[in-house]
Amino acid sequence: MKDLLGMIPGVGKQIKDLDISDDSFKGIEAIIDSMTPEERSNPDLINGSRRKRIALGCGKDIAEVNAFMKQFEQMRDMMKNMNKMGAFGKMMPGGLGGMKRPF
């Protein structure tokens, strides 16, 4: 994962010295696994009651699910902005191809 993150322009130098454990992603994996396939393909469907069900399904607090969803939305917006600026045009043929589904 560290190698993958290091490929992001501007992040590589910052992430080089960071120690990332594989266990740190287990909570995120549990949240994603608690989503329905429809929610994974269209995260905009996830409202308050769905967030509560996801939190119960993965054994996390609703605040943790909310924080994860907020981080995802911020990352999606950042990727869209980078795509508009052409940052991915040089790295990937065709840009992101409308990256909507991260899961």
C-alpha positions in Angstrom: 0.0 0.0 0.0 2.9 2.3 0.8 4.3 1.9 -2.7 0.9 2.6 -4.2 0.5 5.8 -2.2 4.0 6.9 -3.1 3.0 7.0 -6.8 0.6 9.9 -6.2 2.3 13.1 -7.3 3.3 15.3 -4.4 2.7 12.6 -1.9 5.6 10.3 -2.6 8.2 12.2 -0.5 5.8 12.6 2.4 4.8 9.0 2.5 8.3 7.6 2.2 9.1 7.8 5.9 5.6 6.8 7.1 5.1 3.4 8.5 1.8 2.0 7.4 0.6 -1.3 8.9 -1.7 -3.6 6.9 -3.8 -3.9 10.1 -4.7 -0.2 9.8 -7.0 -1.0 6.8 -9.1 -3.7 8.5 -11.6 -1.2 9.9 -12.1 0.3 6.5 -12.5 -3.1 5.0 -15.1 -4.0 7.6 -17.1 -0.8 6.8 -17.0 -1.5 3.0 -17.9 -5.2 3.6 -21.0 -4.0 5.5 -22.3 -2.1 2.5 -24.6 -3.6 0.0 -23.2 -4.0 -3.6 -25.6 -1.2 -4.7 -24.1 1.1 -2.0 -20.6 0.3 -3.1 -21.3 1.1 -6.7 -23.2 4.3 -5.8 -22.0 5.7 -2.4 -24.4 8.7 -2.8 -27.2 6.3 -1.8 -25.9 6.1 1.7 -28.1 8.2 4.0 -28.4 8.4 7.7 -30.3 5.1 8.2 -27.9 3.2 5.9 -24.9 4.6 7.8 -26.5 3.4 11.0 -27.0 -0.1 9.5 -23.4 -0.2 8.2 -22.1 0.8 11.6 -24.0 -2.0 13.3 -22.9 -4.4 10.6 -19.2 -3.7 11.0 -19.1 -3.1 14.8 -18.0 0.5 14.5 -19.5 3.7 15.8 -21.6 5.7 13.4 -19.0 8.5 13.8 -16.4 6.2 12.4 -18.6 5.4 9.4 -19.3 9.1 8.9 -15.6 10.0 9.1 -14.8 7.3 6.5 -17.6 8.6 4.2 -16.3 12.2 4.5 -12.8 11.1 3.7 -14.1 9.2 0.6 -16.0 12.3 -0.6 -12.9 14.5 -0.1 -10.7 12.0 -2.0 -13.3 11.8 -4.8 -13.5 15.6 -5.1 -9.7 15.8 -5.1 -9.4 13.2 -7.8 -12.0 15.0 -9.9 -10.1 18.3 -9.6 -6.8 16.6 -10.5 -8.4 15.0 -13.5 -9.7 18.4 -14.6 -6.3 19.9 -14.3 -4.8 17.2 -16.4 -2.7 15.7 -13.6 -3.7 12.2 -14.5 -3.8 12.7 -18.2 0.0 12.2 -18.4 0.0 9.2 -16.0 -3.0 7.2 -17.2 -4.3 7.1 -20.8 -7.8 8.4 -20.7 -7.5 10.0 -17.3 -9.7 8.4 -14.6 -12.4 7.3 -16.9 -15.1 8.8 -14.6 -13.9 7.2 -11.4 -17.0 6.8 -9.3 -16.7 3.4 -7.6 -13.8 3.1 -5.3 -14.9 -0.1 -3.7 
